């Protein structure tokens, strides 16, 4: 799903209105949300929100462009997956592909891409973009914690905000990705920068004051009148993310924290020039399955 919406800021409220109405969102809470409940909520939310999300962010993301984050870092410049020429003819997995704009860019660069997403609504947007562009991405509807691909069949994998922040058991995702990667293959994923958890989701001055503990990992959830979770995000610290990567048998090669560009004045939910000048909004983890003969743990 590429970049996510902010959970509760005023700038995102109009866009979220239809999804909240469809799902009956009635309140905000902080409580434990397990993998099954989290998966069900995310599937329903993104099915309901797909059209609005694409209407609001589609122009920024493009139909065939690989943008990692609201800071406008592009794979064409960053080469976090390596030289695009090296992916020609190679199999690349996009986890949480949404409308598959990133995957479509890779297809045009010569890669063989599989786009995986939990939401049928977002995959419907991907098929529409296929028709608009004439560039098709093979799509699979599945949970990121249960990738329906055989062991060692993928030459690279990535997620540009599309899954990891919404998954209760992120280590399960890391293990699944490690399983399908060939030895030596890269896995790069972007998430909201963990320091953002401390601040209100407000792009203005009110979003500059710490309001909660960085170490509080209780999920943010929106619920209906019966208490059913309809939207959820899961916070992990930097060390948690590192532990998940290492625990899956992957090697962490680096973390990219994109700076806010001087010429970017667009506000994206909680991301804004004001906040971007002071602290990072995105963390991109660059990992690799080691070249070994053994299977990942």
Secondary structure, 3 states (H helix, E strand, C coil): CCCCCCCCCHHHHHHHHHHHHHHCCCEEEECCCCHHHHHHHHHHHHHHHHHHHHHHHHHHHCCCCCECCCCCCEHHHHCCCCCHHHHCCCEEEEECCCCCHHHHHHHHCCCEEEEEECCHHHHHHHHHHHHHHCCCCEEEECCCCCCCCCCCCEEEEEEECCCHHHCCCHHHHHHHHHHHEEEEEEEEEEEECHHHHHECCCCCHHHHCECCCCCCCCCEEEECCCCCEEEEECCCCHHHHHHHHHHCCEEEEEEECCCCCCCCCCCECCECHHHHCCCCCEEEEEEEECCCCCCCC
